Amino acid sequence: MIGGLGIQELLIVLVVALFLFGGKKLPDVGRSLGKAIRGFKEGTEEGAQDPGALKREGDESDKLDDSASARSTDEEKAEEA
């Protein structure tokens, strides 16, 4: 059993997925889902190794927001003149 699902449930899920995506797209969907899960796992592991990285990235985005607002203020002043 995988995650509490028996053979019958897995077969039903597979048949529904086959009807939804078709036989040709099903491998692509599985591949994309696998890449997404792998990327999520890598991201969570990276965050667990360096929890301060998220805060530092947030600080950088704040600086970018401040510089963008300063530019828009300068542009508004130039338009008024």
Contact map, one row per residue, 1 for C-alpha under 8 A:
111111100000000000000000000000000000000000000000000000000000000000000000000000000
111111000000000000000000000000000000000000000000000000000000000000000000000000000
111110000000000000000000000000000000000000000000000000000000000000000000000000000
111111000000000000000000000000000000000000000000000000000000000000000000000000000
111111111100000000000000000000000000000000000000000000000000000000000000000000000
110111111100000000000000000000000000000000000000000000000000000000000000000000000
100011111110000000000000000000000000000000000000000000000000000000000000000000000
000011111111000000000000000000000000000000000000000000000000000000000000000000000
000011111111100000000000000000000000000000000000000000000000000000000000000000000
000011111111110000000000000000000000000000000000000000000000000000000000000000000
000000111111111000000000000000000000000000000000000000000000000000000000000000000
000000011111111100000000000000000000000000000000000000000000000000000000000000000
000000001111111110000000000000000000000000000000000000000000000000000000000000000
000000000111111111000000000000000000000000000000000000000000000000000000000000000
000000000011111111100000000000000000000000000000000000000000000000000000000000000
000000000001111111110000000000000000000000000000000000000000000000000000000000000
000000000000111111111100010000000000000000000000000000000000000000000000000000000
000000000000011111111110010000000000000000000000000000000000000000000000000000000
000000000000001111111100000000000000000000000000000000000000000000000000000000000
000000000000000111111100000000000000000000000000000000000000000000000000000000000
000000000000000011111111110000000000000000000000000000000000000000000000000000000
000000000000000011111111110000000000000000000000000000000000000000000000000000000
000000000000000001001111111000000000000000000000000000000000000000000000000000000
000000000000000000001111111100000000000000000000000000000000000000000000000000000
000000000000000000001111111110000000000000000000000000000000000000000000000000000
000000000000000011001111111111000000000000000000000000000000000000000000000000000
000000000000000000000011111111100000000000000000000000000000000000000000000000000
000000000000000000000001111111110000000000000000000000000000000000000000000000000
000000000000000000000000111111111000000000000000000000000000000000000000000000000
000000000000000000000000011111111100000000000000000000000000000000000000000000000
000000000000000000000000001111111110000000000000000000000000000000000000000000000
000000000000000000000000000111111111000000000000000000000000000000000000000000000
000000000000000000000000000011111111100000000000000000000000000000000000000000000
000000000000000000000000000001111111110000000000000000000000000000000000000000000
000000000000000000000000000000111111111000000000000000000000000000000000000000000
000000000000000000000000000000011111111100000000000000000000000000000000000000000
000000000000000000000000000000001111111110000000000000000000000000000000000000000
000000000000000000000000000000000111111111000000000000000000000000000000000000000
000000000000000000000000000000000011111111100000000000000000000000000000000000000
000000000000000000000000000000000001111111110000000000000000000000000000000000000
000000000000000000000000000000000000111111111000000000000000000000000000000000000
000000000000000000000000000000000000011111111100000000000000000000000000000000000
000000000000000000000000000000000000001111111110000000000000000000000000000000000
000000000000000000000000000000000000000111111111000000000000000000000000000000000
000000000000000000000000000000000000000011111111100000000000000000000000000000000
000000000000000000000000000000000000000001111111110000000000000000000000000000000
000000000000000000000000000000000000000000111111111011000000000000000000000000000
000000000000000000000000000000000000000000011111111000000000000000000000000000000
000000000000000000000000000000000000000000001111111000000000000000000000000000000
000000000000000000000000000000000000000000000111111110000000000000000000000000000
000000000000000000000000000000000000000000000011111111100000000000000000000000000
000000000000000000000000000000000000000000000000011111110000000000000000000000000
000000000000000000000000000000000000000000000010011111111000000000000000000000000
000000000000000000000000000000000000000000000010001111111100000000000000000000000
000000000000000000000000000000000000000000000000001111111110000000000000000000000
000000000000000000000000000000000000000000000000000111111111000000000000000000000
000000000000000000000000000000000000000000000000000011111111100000000000000000000
000000000000000000000000000000000000000000000000000001111111110000000000000000000
000000000000000000000000000000000000000000000000000000111111111000000000000000000
000000000000000000000000000000000000000000000000000000011111111100000000000000000
000000000000000000000000000000000000000000000000000000001111111110000000000000000
000000000000000000000000000000000000000000000000000000000111111111000000000000000
000000000000000000000000000000000000000000000000000000000011111111100000000000000
000000000000000000000000000000000000000000000000000000000001111111110000000000000
000000000000000000000000000000000000000000000000000000000000111111111000000000000
000000000000000000000000000000000000000000000000000000000000011111111100000000000
000000000000000000000000000000000000000000000000000000000000001111111110000000000
000000000000000000000000000000000000000000000000000000000000000111111111000000000
000000000000000000000000000000000000000000000000000000000000000011111111100000000
000000000000000000000000000000000000000000000000000000000000000001111111110000000
000000000000000000000000000000000000000000000000000000000000000000111111111000000
000000000000000000000000000000000000000000000000000000000000000000011111111100000
000000000000000000000000000000000000000000000000000000000000000000001111111110000
000000000000000000000000000000000000000000000000000000000000000000000111111111000
000000000000000000000000000000000000000000000000000000000000000000000011111111100
000000000000000000000000000000000000000000000000000000000000000000000001111111110
000000000000000000000000000000000000000000000000000000000000000000000000111111111
000000000000000000000000000000000000000000000000000000000000000000000000011111111
000000000000000000000000000000000000000000000000000000000000000000000000001111111
000000000000000000000000000000000000000000000000000000000000000000000000000111111
000000000000000000000000000000000000000000000000000000000000000000000000000011111
